[in-house]
Amino acid sequence: MRCPYCGSEETQVKDSRPAEDSTSIRRRRICPDCGGRFTTFERVQLRELMVIKKTGRKVPFDREKLVRSFEIALRKRPVDRDRIERAVSGIVRRLESSGETEISSEQIGLQVLEALKSLDDVAFVRYASVYRDFSHAEDFEQVISEINAKIARDPLNP
């Protein structure tokens, strides 16, 4: 692992432990050349995934981009970071275990919508407005009606 401070190729692991979400290993490292300390995370990757965009272009799957999508939708919403991590890890696990190496961006978007629906209604509507390409106020009304119908069916578990 290269030191982010001086670029040295030789860094030493001082401590390893499971991360909070138990899907990665947290490692504290030190650089013997400059004395810099930093943390790295290792995750298991079952297979290399490619995302097929709407244009047909293929790009490597980027977990951090998925995390950013959740963070944008959940900005200023009262949702724990751990719940976001669990949702992202669940999506990644499902994608990797699907047996497919190429996944459409649409499939990923649907999984994000499902996860956001259970995390936060406002974030769900935000993400849906971009994902479903809302162009009129009626589009928002329709999604909000769906949410209200869900609440009416089960008021204790929205």
C-alpha positions as CSV (number, residue, x, y, z in Angstrom):
1,M,0.0,0.0,0.0
2,R,1.5,3.3,-1.1
3,C,1.8,6.1,1.6
4,P,-0.6,9.0,0.8
5,Y,1.8,11.5,2.3
6,C,5.2,10.6,0.8
7,G,4.4,8.0,-1.8
8,S,6.6,5.3,-0.3
9,E,5.8,1.8,-1.4
10,E,6.6,0.3,2.1
11,T,3.9,0.8,4.7
12,Q,3.3,-1.4,7.7
13,V,0.0,-2.6,9.2
14,K,-0.2,-1.7,12.9
15,D,-3.8,-2.8,13.6
16,S,-6.5,-4.8,11.8
17,R,-10.1,-5.3,12.8
18,P,-13.5,-5.7,11.2
19,A,-15.2,-2.5,10.2
20,E,-18.5,-1.5,11.8
21,D,-20.6,-3.0,9.0
22,S,-18.7,-6.3,9.2
23,T,-18.3,-6.4,5.4
24,S,-14.8,-5.0,5.4
25,I,-11.5,-5.0,7.3
26,R,-10.2,-1.7,8.7
27,R,-6.4,-1.5,8.8
28,R,-4.3,1.2,10.5
29,R,-1.1,1.7,8.7
30,I,2.2,3.6,9.3
31,C,4.8,4.7,6.9
32,P,8.4,3.9,8.1
33,D,9.8,6.6,5.8
34,C,7.8,9.7,6.9
35,G,5.9,8.4,10.0
36,G,2.5,9.2,8.4
37,R,-0.5,7.2,9.8
38,F,-3.6,6.4,7.8
39,T,-6.5,3.9,7.6
40,T,-7.4,1.6,4.7
41,F,-10.4,-0.6,4.2
42,E,-10.5,-3.9,2.4
43,R,-13.7,-5.5,1.0
44,V,-14.3,-8.9,-0.5
45,Q,-15.0,-8.7,-4.2
46,L,-16.6,-11.8,-5.6
47,R,-16.4,-10.8,-9.3
48,E,-15.6,-7.8,-11.4
49,L,-18.9,-6.1,-12.4
50,M,-19.5,-4.0,-15.4
51,V,-22.4,-1.5,-15.6
52,I,-24.2,-1.1,-18.9
53,K,-25.3,2.6,-19.2
54,K,-28.4,3.7,-21.1
55,T,-26.2,4.6,-24.0
56,G,-24.8,1.1,-24.2
57,R,-21.4,2.2,-22.8
58,K,-19.8,-0.2,-20.3
59,V,-18.0,1.1,-17.2
60,P,-16.6,-0.7,-14.2
61,F,-19.0,-0.9,-11.2
62,D,-18.0,1.8,-8.6
63,R,-19.3,1.2,-5.0
64,E,-18.4,4.7,-4.0
65,K,-20.7,6.1,-6.8
66,L,-23.5,4.0,-5.3
67,V,-22.8,5.4,-1.8
68,R,-22.8,9.0,-3.2
69,S,-26.2,8.3,-4.8
70,F,-27.6,7.4,-1.4
71,E,-25.9,10.4,0.3
72,I,-27.3,12.8,-2.2
73,A,-30.9,11.4,-1.9
74,L,-30.5,11.3,1.9
75,R,-28.9,14.8,2.3
76,K,-30.2,16.5,5.5
77,R,-32.4,13.5,6.3
78,P,-32.2,11.7,9.7
79,V,-30.8,8.4,8.5
80,D,-27.8,6.7,10.3
81,R,-24.7,6.2,8.2
82,D,-24.7,2.5,9.3
83,R,-28.1,2.0,7.7
84,I,-26.8,3.5,4.4
85,E,-23.8,1.2,4.5
86,R,-25.9,-1.8,5.1
87,A,-28.2,-0.9,2.2
88,V,-25.3,-0.4,-0.1
89,S,-23.6,-3.6,1.0
90,G,-26.8,-5.5,0.5
91,I,-27.1,-4.2,-3.1
92,V,-23.5,-5.0,-3.9
93,R,-23.9,-8.5,-2.4
94,R,-27.0,-9.1,-4.5
95,L,-25.3,-7.8,-7.7
96,E,-22.2,-9.9,-7.1
97,S,-24.1,-13.1,-6.3
98,S,-26.5,-12.7,-9.2
99,G,-24.1,-14.6,-11.4
100,E,-24.0,-11.8,-14.0
101,T,-20.9,-9.8,-14.8
102,E,-22.7,-7.1,-16.6
103,I,-25.6,-5.2,-14.9
104,S,-27.7,-2.5,-16.4
105,S,-27.7,0.9,-14.7
106,E,-31.5,0.5,-14.7
107,Q,-31.3,-2.7,-12.5
108,I,-29.1,-0.9,-10.0
109,G,-31.4,2.1,-10.0
110,L,-34.4,-0.1,-9.2
111,Q,-32.5,-1.7,-6.3
112,V,-31.6,1.8,-4.9
113,L,-35.2,2.8,-5.2
114,E,-36.3,-0.3,-3.2
115,A,-33.7,0.4,-0.5
116,L,-34.6,4.1,-0.3
117,K,-38.3,3.2,0.0
118,S,-37.5,1.4,3.3
119,L,-35.0,4.0,4.5
120,D,-36.8,7.4,4.0
121,D,-39.8,8.5,2.0
122,V,-38.4,11.9,1.2
123,A,-35.2,10.4,-0.1
124,F,-37.2,7.9,-2.2
125,V,-39.1,10.7,-3.8
126,R,-35.9,12.7,-4.5
127,Y,-34.2,9.7,-6.1
128,A,-37.4,8.7,-8.0
129,S,-37.7,12.2,-9.5
130,V,-34.3,11.9,-11.2
131,Y,-34.4,8.1,-11.9
132,R,-37.9,8.2,-13.4
133,D,-37.2,11.6,-15.0
134,F,-40.1,13.5,-13.5
135,S,-41.2,16.4,-15.7
136,H,-44.5,17.5,-14.2
137,A,-45.9,18.0,-10.7
138,E,-48.3,15.1,-11.4
139,D,-45.3,12.7,-11.4
140,F,-44.6,13.7,-7.8
141,E,-48.2,13.5,-6.8
142,Q,-48.4,9.9,-8.2
143,V,-45.3,8.8,-6.1
144,I,-46.6,10.5,-3.0
145,S,-50.0,8.8,-3.5
146,E,-48.2,5.5,-3.6
147,I,-46.4,6.3,-0.3
148,N,-49.7,7.4,1.3
149,A,-51.4,4.2,0.2
150,K,-48.6,2.2,1.7
151,I,-48.9,4.1,5.0
152,A,-52.7,3.6,5.0
153,R,-52.3,-0.1,4.6
154,D,-49.8,-0.5,7.4
155,P,-49.6,2.7,9.6
156,L,-47.3,1.0,12.2
157,N,-44.6,0.1,9.6
158,P,-44.3,2.9,7.0
